[in-house]
Amino acid sequence: MKTKKSYILNIALILVISGISLYLSVGSEVSTVFKTITTAHPFWLFILCFIMFMYYVFDGLATMIFARLYKKDFTLKEGFVNGLVGTLFSGLTPSSSGGQFAQVFVFNNQGISPAISTSILLMCFISYQIVIMGFTAVIMIVDSAYFLDKGVGVSSMAAVGFLINAVVTLLLFAGAKSKKFQNFIVDKVVYLLSKTPLIKDYESTCFRIQNYFGEFREQMKVLQKNKKALLQTVLCNIVKLTIIYSTPFFSCLALGIKVPVTLFVQFLGLASIINLINTFLPIPGASGGSEGCYMILFGFLGRANASSSMFLWRFFSFYFGLILGMITFIVAKDTKRKDD
């Protein structure tokens, strides 16, 4: 009952913060924005529905590829269901903390033990993290002139988001690769942080970090032995990121906002910055922060156009997945307890 209440409160929090953010971004342009949204072109709305559905298909495909290393008859449908349930609970919990637990539960119903499912999810994370950093780096390098031309605000947001994720990723890989570096983090960094309010229980924090690095190290070895599976999931994640980052562009087309095809790569880059920053927002669904970042980065569209496209972008990049996840959670047999 307590868990259900927390999910309901998180849903309410997401809606309230998103509503406030939308209201603040729209300002006196309410009637213009509403009119623009209600006249959205059905064809481009269909395209947005289709590409986002394919996003979750490719997410399920990546899950299936790694799951088949342990269970040969694991299907794409099972991967699709598992991914959507993870999307639902990640979106409803702070810092996406509930997604993995939900996926482990579903994996167990699909015949994969919690120990193995944790390994599968960690491999999915490693593959995704490799792609998200590489993908963003390439876009920023290729289109560096554009980001610099947009001024300090855009370029600084891009730099901060990328650097924070790069540092975290490098620390993870360095700690997994070198036990000496792992011990330095535990004995020096965590110890110093334990003297601050950031870490309350030094011993349990050390245990969790050592355990995580150990699991990370083991899955890196598995991936080195299964390079084909890693390459396949990398390709899946490239497609996923291209889709999710393209939603602002297609949202503009749906609303009749004239954006030339030559800006497509820039739109991908700006959307990638929002995604990098959202990673560290503790609020469920990164509500508030996402909308604020969008208005800053896509402000060149004009206030009314930016607000209108933000509404569509937010719906398809976040709420669409929650809706699919909710339907899947209610309908799919894999989400039910075995004794139900």
C-alpha positions in Angstrom: 0.0 0.0 0.0 2.9 2.4 0.9 4.5 1.7 -2.5 1.3 2.4 -4.4 0.9 5.7 -2.5 4.5 6.7 -3.3 3.8 6.0 -7.1 0.6 8.0 -6.9 2.4 10.9 -5.2 5.2 10.8 -7.8 2.7 10.8 -10.7 1.1 13.9 -9.0 4.5 15.5 -8.6 5.4 14.9 -12.2 2.1 16.4 -13.4 2.3 19.4 -11.1 5.9 20.3 -11.8 5.4 19.8 -15.6 2.2 21.9 -15.5 4.0 24.7 -13.6 7.0 24.5 -16.0 4.7 24.6 -19.0 2.7 27.6 -17.6 5.9 29.6 -16.8 7.3 28.9 -20.3 4.1 29.8 -22.1 3.3 33.0 -20.2 1.0 35.3 -22.1 1.1 33.0 -25.2 -1.4 30.5 -23.8 -4.0 30.9 -26.6 -1.4 30.8 -29.3 0.3 27.7 -28.0 -3.1 25.9 -27.5 -4.2 26.8 -31.0 -0.9 25.6 -32.5 -1.1 22.2 -30.6 -4.7 21.6 -31.6 -3.9 22.1 -35.3 -0.9 19.7 -35.3 -0.6 17.7 -38.5 -1.9 14.1 -38.1 0.7 12.6 -40.4 3.6 13.9 -38.3 1.9 12.9 -35.1 1.7 9.4 -36.6 5.4 9.5 -37.4 6.1 10.5 -33.8 4.0 7.6 -32.5 5.7 5.2 -34.9 9.3 6.2 -34.3 8.8 6.2 -30.5 7.2 2.7 -30.7 10.3 1.6 -32.6 12.5 3.2 -29.9 11.0 0.7 -27.4 11.3 -2.1 -29.9 15.0 -1.5 -30.3 15.3 -1.2 -26.5 13.7 -4.7 -26.2 16.0 -6.0 -29.0 19.1 -4.9 -27.0 17.7 -6.6 -23.9 17.0 -9.8 -25.9 20.5 -9.9 -27.3 22.1 -9.9 -23.9 19.4 -12.1 -22.3 20.1 -14.8 -25.0 23.7 -15.2 -23.7 22.0 -16.9 -20.7 18.6 -18.0 -22.0 18.6 -19.0 -25.7 14.8 -18.9 -26.2 14.4 -15.4 -24.8 12.2 -13.6 -27.3 11.9 -10.0 -28.6 8.4 -9.8 -27.1 9.8 -10.6 -23.6 12.5 -8.0 -24.1 9.9 -5.4 -25.3 7.7 -6.1 -22.2 10.7 -6.0 -19.9 12.0 -2.7 -21.3 8.6 -1.0 -21.1 8.0 -2.0 -17.5 11.5 -0.6 -16.7 10.5 2.6 -18.5 7.3 2.9 -16.5 8.9 2.5 -13.0 12.0 4.5 -13.9 9.7 7.4 -14.9 7.7 7.1 -11.6 10.7 7.0 -9.2 13.3 9.6 -8.2 16.6 9.3 -10.2 15.0 6.3 -12.1 15.7 4.1 -9.1 12.7 1.8 -9.5 13.2 0.7 -13.1 15.9 -2.0 -12.4 14.0 -3.6 -9.6 10.9 -3.8 -11.7 12.9 -5.4 -14.6 14.5 -7.9 -12.3 11.0 -8.9 -11.1 9.8 -9.3 -14.8 13.0 -11.2 -15.7 12.3 -13.7 -12.9 8.8 -14.3 -14.3 10.4 -14.8 -17.7 12.7 -17.6 -16.3 15.9 -15.6 -15.6 17.1 -15.5 -12.0 17.7 -12.1 -10.2 21.5 -12.7 -10.2 21.6 -13.2 -13.9 19.1 -10.5 -14.7 21.2 -8.0 -12.7 24.2 -8.9 -15.0 22.0 -8.5 -18.1 20.9 -5.0 -17.0 24.5 -4.0 -16.2 25.6 -5.0 -19.6 22.8 -3.0 -21.1 23.9 0.0 -19.1 27.6 -0.4 -20.2 26.5 -0.6 -23.9 24.2 2.4 -23.5 26.8 4.5 -21.7 29.4 3.8 -24.3 27.0 4.9 -27.1 25.6 8.0 -25.3 29.1 9.4 -24.7 30.4 8.5 -28.1 27.2 9.7 -29.9 27.1 13.1 -28.1 30.9 13.6 -28.5 30.6 13.1 -32.3 27.7 15.4 -32.6 29.4 18.1 -30.6 32.6 17.8 -32.6 30.9 17.8 -36.0 28.7 20.7 -35.0 31.0 22.6 -32.6 30.7 25.8 -34.6 26.9 25.8 -34.1 27.1 25.4 -30.3 29.8 28.1 -29.9 27.7 30.4 -32.1 24.7 30.0 -29.8 26.5 31.8 -27.0 27.8 31.0 -23.5 24.5 29.6 -22.2 24.1 26.8 -24.7 27.8 26.0 -24.9 28.2 25.9 -21.1 25.2 23.6 -20.7 26.6 21.3 -23.3 30.1 21.3 -21.7 28.8 20.8 -18.2 26.4 18.0 -19.1 29.0 16.2 -21.2 31.9 16.6 -18.7 29.8 15.3 -15.7 28.7 12.2 -17.6 32.2 11.7 -19.0 33.8 11.8 -15.5 31.2 9.4 -14.1 31.7 7.0 -17.0 35.5 7.2 -16.8 35.4 6.6 -13.0 33.3 3.5 -13.5 35.5 2.0 -16.2 38.7 3.0 -14.3 37.4 1.5 -11.1 36.4 -1.7 -12.9 39.7 -2.0 -14.7 42.0 -1.2 -11.8 41.5 -2.5 -8.2 44.1 0.0 -7.1 42.0 2.8 -8.4 38.9 1.2 -6.8 40.7 1.1 -3.4 41.7 4.7 -3.8 38.0 5.7 -4.3 36.9 3.7 -1.4 39.7 4.5 1.0 40.3 8.1 0.2 37.4 9.7 -1.7 34.5 7.9 0.1 36.3 8.3 3.4 36.5 12.1 2.9 32.9 12.3 1.8 31.9 10.4 4.9 33.0 13.4 6.9 30.2 15.4 5.2 26.4 15.0 5.2 26.7 13.4 1.7 27.5 9.9 3.1 26.0 8.8 6.4 27.2 5.1 6.6 30.8 4.7 5.5 30.9 0.9 5.8 27.7 0.2 3.8 28.7 2.7 1.2 32.1 1.1 0.8 30.5 -2.4 0.5 28.0 -1.2 -2.2 30.8 0.5 -4.2 33.1 -2.5 -4.0 30.3 -4.8 -5.0 29.2 -2.7 -7.9 32.8 -2.4 -9.2 33.2 -6.1 -8.9 30.0 -6.8 -10.9 31.0 -4.2 -13.4 34.4 -5.9 -13.8 32.8 -9.3 -14.4 30.4 -8.0 -17.0 33.2 -6.2 -18.8 34.9 -9.7 -19.1 31.6 -11.2 -20.4 31.3 -8.4 -23.0 34.9 -8.9 -24.1 34.1 -12.6 -24.8 30.9 -11.7 -26.6 32.0 -8.8 -28.9 29.3 -9.6 -31.5 26.5 -9.1 -28.9 28.1 -5.9 -27.7 28.3 -4.6 -31.3 24.7 -5.5 -32.0 23.5 -3.7 -28.8 25.7 -0.7 -29.7 23.9 -0.4 -33.0 20.5 -0.7 -31.3 21.4 2.1 -28.9 22.6 4.3 -31.8 19.2 3.9 -33.4 17.5 4.5 -30.1 19.3 7.7 -29.4 18.8 9.0 -33.0 15.1 8.4 -32.5 14.7 10.0 -29.1 16.9 13.0 -30.0 14.9 13.6 -33.2 11.6 14.1 -31.5 12.0 17.9 -31.1 12.6 18.1 -34.9 9.5 16.1 -35.8 7.5 17.9 -33.1 8.2 21.2 -35.0 7.2 19.6 -38.3 3.9 18.4 -36.7 3.2 21.9 -35.5 4.0 23.5 -38.9 7.1 25.3 -37.5 9.4 25.7 -40.4 12.8 24.1 -39.6 15.1 23.2 -42.5 16.5 19.7 -42.8 19.9 21.2 -42.4 19.1 21.8 -38.7 18.4 18.1 -38.0 21.9 17.4 -36.6 21.7 20.5 -34.4 18.4 19.4 -33.1 20.0 16.0 -32.2 22.8 17.8 -30.4 20.5 20.0 -28.4 18.3 17.1 -27.4 21.3 15.1 -26.3 22.3 18.0 -24.0 18.9 17.8 -22.2 19.3 14.0 -21.8 22.8 14.4 -20.3 21.6 17.0 -17.8 18.5 15.0 -16.9 20.6 12.1 -15.8 21.4 13.9 -12.6 18.0 15.4 -11.8 16.6 13.5 -8.8 12.9 14.5 -9.5 10.8 11.7 -11.0 10.9 12.0 -14.8 13.3 14.9 -14.4 10.2 17.1 -14.4 10.8 20.8 -14.4 14.5 20.5 -15.4 13.7 19.0 -18.8 11.2 21.7 -19.7 13.5 24.4 -18.5 16.5 23.1 -20.5 14.3 22.8 -23.6 13.1 26.4 -23.4 16.7 27.6 -23.0 18.2 25.4 -25.8 15.3 25.8 -28.3 14.5 29.4 -27.4 15.6 30.4 -30.9 12.3 29.0 -32.2 10.4 31.8 -30.4 8.5 31.6 -27.2 5.2 30.3 -28.6 6.9 27.8 -31.0 9.3 26.6 -28.3 6.5 26.1 -25.8 4.3 24.3 -28.3 7.1 22.0 -29.6 8.2 21.4 -26.0 4.7 20.1 -25.1 4.8 17.5 -28.0 8.4 16.6 -27.4 7.8 16.0 -23.7 4.7 13.9 -24.4 6.3 11.6 -27.0 9.8 11.4 -25.3 8.4 10.7 -21.8 4.6 10.3 -21.3 4.2 8.1 -24.4 6.5 5.6 -22.8 4.7 5.8 -19.5 1.4 5.1 -21.2 2.8 2.1 -23.1 4.5 0.9 -20.0 1.3 1.2 -17.9 -0.7 -0.7 -20.6 2.0 -3.4 -20.8 2.2 -3.7 -17.0 -1.6 -4.3 -16.8 -2.0 -6.6 -19.8 1.3 -8.7 -20.1 1.5 -12.0 -18.2 5.1 -11.5 -17.5 4.3 -8.7 -15.0 2.1 -10.9 -12.9 3.2 -12.9 -9.9 3.6 -16.5 -10.6 1.0 -17.5 -8.0 -1.6 -15.0 -9.5 
